[in-house]
Amino acid sequence: MKKNILLIATGGTIASKKTEEGLAPQITSEELLGYVPEIKEFCNVDTLQLLNIDSTNIQPEYWILMAEAIEKNYEKYDGFVISHGTDTMSYTSAALSYFIQNLDKPVIVTGAQKPINVDITDAKKNLLDSFRFAAEKDVCGVYLVFDGKAIVGTRARKVKSKSYSAFESINFPVAAIIDDNRITKYIRNEKFTEGVKFYKNIFPSIFLLKLVPGMEPDVLDYIGEKYEGVVIESYGVGGIPFLDKRNFLEKLDSLTENGKIIIIATQVMFEGSDMGIYEVGIKALNKLNVLQAYDMTIEAVITKLMWIMAQTKDFNEVKKLFYTRINEDSLY
């Protein structure tokens, strides 16, 4: 029996046409399906045009709109495919992983580097692969599907700006390889005892600060006035500068005393943070109430913090939730 899949369209390059001001999303969800009629051979598809915007314009509140659209239609369909722009797709796949938990159905986020209406495009393959994976037996959870790979939602990152092989799975195996009709799965889905849960509240007041040599610590004064959570991309395995006049430890101590939530991550894409190795990390751990990202992606850190801080801003409660796995597939 064919599965029933809902296509939720949000715009992006996949739905773009040329305009006088450059590519802009204009192709509708129904029109997208018209370019890949083969989909109807293996599943039944309905469409929902939720947004039609460049993903640069995606806002945190739109993730809640997507989650609400899935919740509203959850009992009607066996799976969901979200067409989306590539630029913030990693944020969306991570965010949906936190705002929709204990999924027993697939939610697939996909898009393209070229519009679906041009002669040479990756859009048709990515759409076909996404629907095939959504229609596959025993697939559940949030995934980003692109260039023949299914990546766990909290592990995806865009690593190339133009190439078709735009996304990689960071510090975690690819969940599956999709080669036309052949799907090879490398991760077994976790079976949840609790039912699916949707979260409606989000706390977007999170700032991402990337350290560079010479940065003045007083930048944290301004950030602390405007934001409740701060994610710091530090160097290497994670450290905070404390030498001479640019002592970040003092400023961070003040922020944590005022109840701000600080998470230390790394600018290095692979292998993650480990602040217990060097003095520059150990001093921060010993002196401050800070958390570290370990091997999480920045996209996952930020969206998870937005989910957590909508529930609590107490450091100990934030810490508990931050280090609690939302599902066994993603680790975080």
HELIX and SHEET records of a PDB file:
HELIX    1   1 THR A   13  ALA A   15  5                                   3    
HELIX    2   2 SER A   29  GLY A   34  1                                   6    
HELIX    3   3 PRO A   37  GLU A   41  5                                   5    
HELIX    4   4 SER A   55  ASN A   57  5                                   3    
HELIX    5   5 PRO A   60  ASN A   73  1                                  14    
HELIX    6   6 MET A   89  PHE A   99  1                                  11    
HELIX    7   7 ALA A  123  ALA A  135  1                                  13    
HELIX    8   8 GLY A  153  ARG A  155  5                                   3    
HELIX    9   9 VAL A  219  LYS A  226  1                                   8    
HELIX   10  10 PHE A  248  GLU A  257  1                                  10    
HELIX   11  11 GLU A  279  LYS A  287  1                                   9    
HELIX   12  12 ILE A  298  MET A  309  1                                  12    
HELIX   13  13 PHE A  315  PHE A  322  1                                   8    
SHEET    1   A 8 CYS A  43  ILE A  53  0                                        
SHEET    2   A 8 LYS A   3  GLY A  11  1                                        
SHEET    3   A 8 GLY A  79  SER A  83  1                                        
SHEET    4   A 8 PRO A 106  THR A 110  1                                        
SHEET    5   A 8 GLY A 141  PHE A 146  1                                        
SHEET    6   A 8 LYS A 149  VAL A 152 -1                                        
SHEET    7   A 8 ALA A 176  ASP A 179 -1                                        
SHEET    8   A 8 ARG A 182  LYS A 185 -1                                        
SHEET    1   B 2 SER A  16  LYS A  17  0                                        
SHEET    2   B 2 ALA A  24  PRO A  25 -1                                        
SHEET    1   C 2 ILE A 100  GLN A 101  0                                        
SHEET    2   C 2 LYS A 197  PHE A 198 -1                                        
SHEET    1   D 2 ALA A 156  LYS A 158  0                                        
SHEET    2   D 2 PHE A 167  SER A 169 -1                                        
SHEET    1   E 4 ILE A 206  LYS A 210  0                                        
SHEET    2   E 4 GLY A 229  SER A 234  1                                        
SHEET    3   E 4 ILE A 261  THR A 266  1                                        
SHEET    4   E 4 VAL A 290  GLN A 292  1                                        
END                                                                             
